[in-house]
Amino acid sequence: MFSKSQLTLVALSLLSLSDVSFARTRWLERDGRSVQLYPRRFSQEHPDVLNKLASACPGQVCGNLAGQAVTPLLAAQPECSQQDMADSIIDAAQQFDAATKANMISLAVEYRQAEKNTPPDFTTNPPTNRNSVFCQKAPKNAELNGLVQAQDPANDPNLFFDPATGASVTKGSQANTFPFGTSGSSSSNSTAAASSVVASSAVSSSTAASASAAATSAANLAVVASSSADPCIVTVTVTAVSSASAAATEVASATLSSSAAAATSTASSASIGDFGSCSVPQIEFGAGFDNRKETSFEPVDKTSYNHGSAQNIDIITQFMCDQLVNSCGADATAKATCASAKTAADTKTAKTGAQADAFNAVFGITTNFAAVTALDDQGQPIAGSATGSSDASASASSVAATESATESAVASTTANAAAVQTSAAASGSGIGNFGSCSVPQIEFGAGFDNRKETSFEPVDKTSYNHGSAQNIDIITQFMCDQLVNSCGADATAKATCATAKTAADTKTAKTGAQADAFNAVFGITTNFAAVTALDDQGQPIAGSATGSDNAASASAAPAAASTTAAATSAATSAATTKAAVTSSAAAAAATSAAATSGQNLQTFTGALGGVTPPAVTASGAQFQVDGNSAFNNLSDALTRSCDVQHNQCANAANASGNKGDLTVAACGDQQTQCDAAH
C-alpha cells in the first residue's frame, strides 16, 4: 500500500522522464555566454570617452558636454545625432588653450567612433544583432571627415536598425546602410560630397531682378526666358554690355533668375519621368555665384538640389542625377532622362552656357545661357565664349508676355540703382596716403556671401579681404585696422578712416545711407541709400530706401565699373518685388598683390574676423597649403585651406565673445561656402 509520500515521489519520477524536463529557456548569448553573465554591447550609452570628456576642460563646459553626449548614443536617436554631438565638442574646444583644445578634439574623434546602442531584432529566434545606420551628411568640422561609429563584430553584417522607423533594414536597401559618400549609386558620390558640404545655411534659389532706367541708359540688356507651363515662373538671363566699360573690358555678363521656384518643364511626365519629391532638374550659368569672379554652373532649385556652384558642369549634373536616386524617389524614366541630359551637356563647349542649355533642353526647358559671355577667374571675358541665340527676340517677347500675366501676382517691380564714382580726392593729400591699399570704399546690397538680407562689404577685397556683415561697424573697423596693420597708410589716412567710421554711425543702422556716408568722407559719391533694405527672410523693410538726389550719377559710373545684382521675390500675390542692383567700382590691387596673382589657387575671399584662408600654391607635383601640409590633390589642399580658416575664425569668434556677425556658427557657415567655391 502506497503512502502519500511515496505517491509524490512516483509523480515526480514520471515528470522527470517527460519532454518538458529536457526543454530550456533560450537566453541571448555572446561568445557562448549568456548576456546576463557577459555585459551586452547593447549598453554602450556610456563608453569611457565620456568620463574622459567630463574632466577635459575647466568649469562646467566639459561636464555639460559629457552629460549631453549620452543621449545621442541611445538606440532611438537620429542617425546623425552622434556626429552632431562630436561637432559640438569641437566647437566648444575652440575657446580653450591649445593643449586643452587638442585633447577635446581628440576626444570628439574618439566619441564619434564609439559604438552606438542598437537593439537586437527580437522578432527572430534567436534574436538577431543589428548594426546602427550611418549618418548621410558631412560633418561640420574637418577632423571628423570620414569617421563613423563602430559596429559590434557579432552583428549580422547585412542587417541594420533604423531609428526613423524603429525597424530592421537590409544592407543596400537604403542609403544609410553605407557610410556617407560610399553608397555606390555612382562612383562620383564621394566627389560630390567633397565638393559640396550641405549646410543648414543654404539659401533659396528663388530670386527676382530688374534694372532701373538709369542703369539701362548705360547698358544694353539682352533678356531671354526659359519656357514654362506656369505663367508665374520665368528664368531670365540678362547680359549687360556697358557702353562706358566697353573700351576697358569689352563686355560684362551677369545672369539673373526671377523664378519663384524651379522652372516647370513643358514636357510631360510620361516622356521625362516622375521626379518624386524633387523638381525637374534645371541648371543656370552666370558670374557671381558663391562670390566667384568667374562664370560657373549651379542648380536653379537649391531646395531639391542643394549644391554650390562649380565651373565643371559634370559636378552639378552628377550631383543632381545622384539626388534622384538617393533622396528624391524618382522613377527609372526620370533617372534615365537625367543621364541623357548629362551626356547632352558634355557635347557642348566646356565652361560655357551652352552646356546648361543642352542639359535643360532634355527636360523640355528652353534657356539661352549660350548668350552669356564666360568669364575667367579674374572676371575677364573669354573671347568667343558667347555664341548667341536665334531665339533671343522671341524669348524677349516671351518675358514681356510672362510679366503681363503675373501683374496680378506681383504688384510692382522696382529697381533702386546705386551708383559708385571714383574718388575725386583719391590722389590728393586731403584724405591721406593709403600706402599699398586702395581708398576704402563700402558697398551695400543683398546676396553678399549668399545672404538673403542686405549687408555691407568692402569693394576692394584685395586690400580689405573681409566677408559681408549686417553691422557696418564690423567692416569699417576692419578696414581702418588694415590701414594700420597691413597697408602702411599715413596718419592722415588713418584719421580720415576714423572720421568716415563716425560718419557712417550717424545714419540709420543697416541701411545703404551708412555706406554712402562712409564713402563720402573719401570723396566717393554713392547712392546706396536708394537700395531697399531686406530682412533675413529676404523681405523688404518698409521705409528703408530713402532715395537720393544723386540717382542720376548711375550713368556716370567709371569705365572699370562692374554690375552685380541681388534681389528678392515676393511669395504672395499682394507682395511687391524689389530688386537691389548695385554697381561697384573695381579697385586696383596693390603692386605686391599683383606680383603674386595667379599663384594662389585658393579663390575664396570670405574673411570673417579678418581671417582669410591660407594660400594654396603648386609645388612640383603637389599643392602646398601655406603654413600647413602639402597634398597630391588640389581639391584636398583647398579643403584643408578652408578648414584652417574655419579653425582660426572660430578662435577669433570665441576671443570676441561670439557677438554680432562673428560667431562660431557663422564661421561654420563660411567654411561651407569656402568648400562649395571649388
FENWO-V253024 format. One record per residue. N is the residue number from 1. RES is the residue in one letter. PSI is psi in whole degrees, 0 to 359 (* if undefined). Layout:
# FENWO-V253024
<<N/RES/PSI> <N/RES/PSI>>
This chain:
# FENWO-V253024
<<1/M/129> <2/F/140> <3/S/170> <4/K/324> <5/S/322> <6/Q/323> <7/L/322> <8/T/319> <9/L/320> <10/V/317> <11/A/316> <12/L/324> <13/S/319> <14/L/319> <15/L/326> <16/S/340> <17/L/356> <18/S/168> <19/D/331> <20/V/326> <21/S/341> <22/F/356> <23/A/156> <24/R/156> <25/T/135> <26/R/106> <27/W/147> <28/L/128> <29/E/160> <30/R/126> <31/D/37> <32/G/10> <33/R/144> <34/S/143> <35/V/343> <36/Q/334> <37/L/343> <38/Y/110> <39/P/130> <40/R/149> <41/R/350> <42/F/41> <43/S/44> <44/Q/17> <45/E/353> <46/H/67> <47/P/168> <48/D/334> <49/V/331> <50/L/325> <51/N/320> <52/K/322> <53/L/323> <54/A/331> <55/S/19> <56/A/342> <57/C/160> <58/P/165> <59/G/203> <60/Q/356> <61/V/305> <62/C/327> <63/G/318> <64/N/319> <65/L/318> <66/A/321> <67/G/319> <68/Q/332> <69/A/351> <70/V/312> <71/T/314> <72/P/342> <73/L/355> <74/L/153> <75/A/323> <76/A/357> <77/Q/148> <78/P/156> <79/E/335> <80/C/2> <81/S/325> <82/Q/316> <83/Q/319> <84/D/321> <85/M/320> <86/A/320> <87/D/320> <88/S/323> <89/I/317> <90/I/320> <91/D/316> <92/A/332> <93/A/338> <94/Q/341> <95/Q/354> <96/F/174> <97/D/167> <98/A/317> <99/A/315> <100/T/317> <101/K/315> <102/A/320> <103/N/318> <104/M/321> <105/I/319> <106/S/321> <107/L/326> <108/A/320> <109/V/318> <110/E/318> <111/Y/319> <112/R/331> <113/Q/4> <114/A/151> <115/E/136> <116/K/145> <117/N/132> <118/T/121> <119/P/148> <120/P/159> <121/D/103> <122/F/3> <123/T/348> <124/T/159> <125/N/108> <126/P/165> <127/P/145> <128/T/128> <129/N/134> <130/R/153> <131/N/163> <132/S/143> <133/V/160> <134/F/148> <135/C/139> <136/Q/25> <137/K/155> <138/A/148> <139/P/160> <140/K/322> <141/N/137> <142/A/335> <143/E/341> <144/L/0> <145/N/130> <146/G/359> <147/L/141> <148/V/166> <149/Q/153> <150/A/155> <151/Q/144> <152/D/123> <153/P/344> <154/A/354> <155/N/155> <156/D/116> <157/P/345> <158/N/10> <159/L/133> <160/F/153> <161/F/123> <162/D/112> <163/P/339> <164/A/328> <165/T/345> <166/G/22> <167/A/169> <168/S/144> <169/V/148> <170/T/153> <171/K/130> <172/G/348> <173/S/338> <174/Q/159> <175/A/326> <176/N/9> <177/T/3> <178/F/151> <179/P/154> <180/F/131> <181/G/2> <182/T/24> <183/S/344> <184/G/2> <185/S/334> <186/S/143> <187/S/344> <188/S/6> <189/N/316> <190/S/326> <191/T/316> <192/A/321> <193/A/321> <194/A/325> <195/S/349> <196/S/106> <197/V/113> <198/V/115> <199/A/157> <200/S/347> <201/S/4> <202/A/136> <203/V/162> <204/S/145> <205/S/359> <206/S/113> <207/T/162> <208/A/143> <209/A/151> <210/S/166> <211/A/141> <212/S/168> <213/A/324> <214/A/320> <215/A/319> <216/T/341> <217/S/339> <218/A/2> <219/A/151> <220/N/127> <221/L/125> <222/A/116> <223/V/129> <224/V/137> <225/A/153> <226/S/155> <227/S/147> <228/S/139> <229/A/340> <230/D/117> <231/P/350> <232/C/1> <233/I/131> <234/V/138> <235/T/123> <236/V/134> <237/T/122> <238/V/118> <239/T/113> <240/A/125> <241/V/101> <242/S/128> <243/S/330> <244/A/325> <245/S/0> <246/A/322> <247/A/331> <248/A/317> <249/T/0> <250/E/315> <251/V/147> <252/A/136> <253/S/140> <254/A/142> <255/T/126> <256/L/146> <257/S/132> <258/S/39> <259/S/135> <260/A/347> <261/A/179> <262/A/141> <263/A/143> <264/T/131> <265/S/148> <266/T/348> <267/A/152> <268/S/154> <269/S/336> <270/A/329> <271/S/326> <272/I/348> <273/G/175> <274/D/122> <275/F/17> <276/G/231> <277/S/356> <278/C/162> <279/S/171> <280/V/129> <281/P/138> <282/Q/140> <283/I/143> <284/E/161> <285/F/133> <286/G/180> <287/A/158> <288/G/352> <289/F/132> <290/D/36> <291/N/22> <292/R/146> <293/K/324> <294/E/159> <295/T/150> <296/S/178> <297/F/151> <298/E/156> <299/P/146> <300/V/316> <301/D/100> <302/K/350> <303/T/312> <304/S/325> <305/Y/80> <306/N/90> <307/H/141> <308/G/178> <309/S/161> <310/A/145> <311/Q/329> <312/N/112> <313/I/335> <314/D/329> <315/I/319> <316/I/313> <317/T/320> <318/Q/318> <319/F/316> <320/M/318> <321/C/324> <322/D/323> <323/Q/325> <324/L/326> <325/V/315> <326/N/331> <327/S/324> <328/C/334> <329/G/35> <330/A/156> <331/D/177> <332/A/323> <333/T/316> <334/A/318> <335/K/320> <336/A/321> <337/T/319> <338/C/320> <339/A/321> <340/S/321> <341/A/320> <342/K/316> <343/T/319> <344/A/320> <345/A/325> <346/D/350> <347/T/348> <348/K/166> <349/T/129> <350/A/145> <351/K/28> <352/T/160> <353/G/340> <354/A/331> <355/Q/319> <356/A/319> <357/D/317> <358/A/319> <359/F/310> <360/N/325> <361/A/327> <362/V/334> <363/F/9> <364/G/22> <365/I/122> <366/T/121> <367/T/168> <368/N/52> <369/F/349> <370/A/337> <371/A/352> <372/V/125> <373/T/126> <374/A/143> <375/L/145> <376/D/183> <377/D/0> <378/Q/6> <379/G/15> <380/Q/141> <381/P/142> <382/I/117> <383/A/133> <384/G/8> <385/S/337> <386/A/116> <387/T/347> <388/G/182> <389/S/141> <390/S/349> <391/D/7> <392/A/311> <393/S/320> <394/A/321> <395/S/323> <396/A/318> <397/S/331> <398/S/322> <399/V/315> <400/A/318> <401/A/320> <402/T/318> <403/E/322> <404/S/320> <405/A/338> <406/T/10> <407/E/328> <408/S/337> <409/A/327> <410/V/115> <411/A/319> <412/S/155> <413/T/120> <414/T/148> <415/A/129> <416/N/104> <417/A/134> <418/A/112> <419/A/151> <420/V/134> <421/Q/145> <422/T/140> <423/S/125> <424/A/338> <425/A/8> <426/A/322> <427/S/358> <428/G/175> <429/S/354> <430/G/328> <431/I/354> <432/G/177> <433/N/123> <434/F/17> <435/G/231> <436/S/356> <437/C/162> <438/S/171> <439/V/129> <440/P/138> <441/Q/138> <442/I/143> <443/E/161> <444/F/133> <445/G/179> <446/A/158> <447/G/351> <448/F/133> <449/D/36> <450/N/22> <451/R/146> <452/K/324> <453/E/159> <454/T/151> <455/S/178> <456/F/152> <457/E/156> <458/P/146> <459/V/316> <460/D/101> <461/K/349> <462/T/312> <463/S/324> <464/Y/80> <465/N/89> <466/H/142> <467/G/178> <468/S/162> <469/A/145> <470/Q/330> <471/N/111> <472/I/335> <473/D/329> <474/I/319> <475/I/312> <476/T/319> <477/Q/319> <478/F/315> <479/M/318> <480/C/323> <481/D/322> <482/Q/324> <483/L/327> <484/V/315> <485/N/331> <486/S/324> <487/C/334> <488/G/35> <489/A/157> <490/D/176> <491/A/324> <492/T/316> <493/A/319> <494/K/319> <495/A/322> <496/T/319> <497/C/319> <498/A/320> <499/T/319> <500/A/321> <501/K/316> <502/T/319> <503/A/320> <504/A/325> <505/D/351> <506/T/349> <507/K/167> <508/T/129> <509/A/145> <510/K/29> <511/T/160> <512/G/339> <513/A/331> <514/Q/319> <515/A/319> <516/D/316> <517/A/319> <518/F/310> <519/N/324> <520/A/327> <521/V/333> <522/F/9> <523/G/20> <524/I/121> <525/T/121> <526/T/168> <527/N/50> <528/F/347> <529/A/338> <530/A/353> <531/V/125> <532/T/126> <533/A/144> <534/L/145> <535/D/184> <536/D/0> <537/Q/6> <538/G/15> <539/Q/140> <540/P/141> <541/I/117> <542/A/134> <543/G/7> <544/S/337> <545/A/114> <546/T/347> <547/G/173> <548/S/149> <549/D/352> <550/N/12> <551/A/327> <552/A/343> <553/S/355> <554/A/324> <555/S/353> <556/A/17> <557/A/146> <558/P/166> <559/A/333> <560/A/7> <561/A/146> <562/S/149> <563/T/130> <564/T/149> <565/A/146> <566/A/141> <567/A/169> <568/T/145> <569/S/142> <570/A/147> <571/A/346> <572/T/164> <573/S/339> <574/A/0> <575/A/155> <576/T/126> <577/T/128> <578/K/134> <579/A/136> <580/A/113> <581/V/115> <582/T/141> <583/S/120> <584/S/140> <585/A/139> <586/A/119> <587/A/143> <588/A/137> <589/A/155> <590/A/155> <591/T/318> <592/S/324> <593/A/322> <594/A/328> <595/A/332> <596/T/0> <597/S/141> <598/G/339> <599/Q/324> <600/N/116> <601/L/355> <602/Q/110> <603/T/350> <604/F/133> <605/T/1> <606/G/146> <607/A/62> <608/L/135> <609/G/14> <610/G/10> <611/V/118> <612/T/154> <613/P/139> <614/P/151> <615/A/149> <616/V/121> <617/T/151> <618/A/134> <619/S/90> <620/G/235> <621/A/2> <622/Q/177> <623/F/120> <624/Q/128> <625/V/122> <626/D/123> <627/G/10> <628/N/222> <629/S/167> <630/A/143> <631/F/150> <632/N/339> <633/N/132> <634/L/319> <635/S/319> <636/D/322> <637/A/318> <638/L/321> <639/T/317> <640/R/320> <641/S/317> <642/C/322> <643/D/316> <644/V/317> <645/Q/317> <646/H/315> <647/N/318> <648/Q/324> <649/C/317> <650/A/322> <651/N/316> <652/A/322> <653/A/315> <654/N/324> <655/A/330> <656/S/4> <657/G/17> <658/N/52> <659/K/155> <660/G/222> <661/D/345> <662/L/91> <663/T/163> <664/V/321> <665/A/319> <666/A/323> <667/C/323> <668/G/319> <669/D/321> <670/Q/322> <671/Q/320> <672/T/317> <673/Q/320> <674/C/314> <675/D/322> <676/A/347> <677/A/358> <678/H/*>>
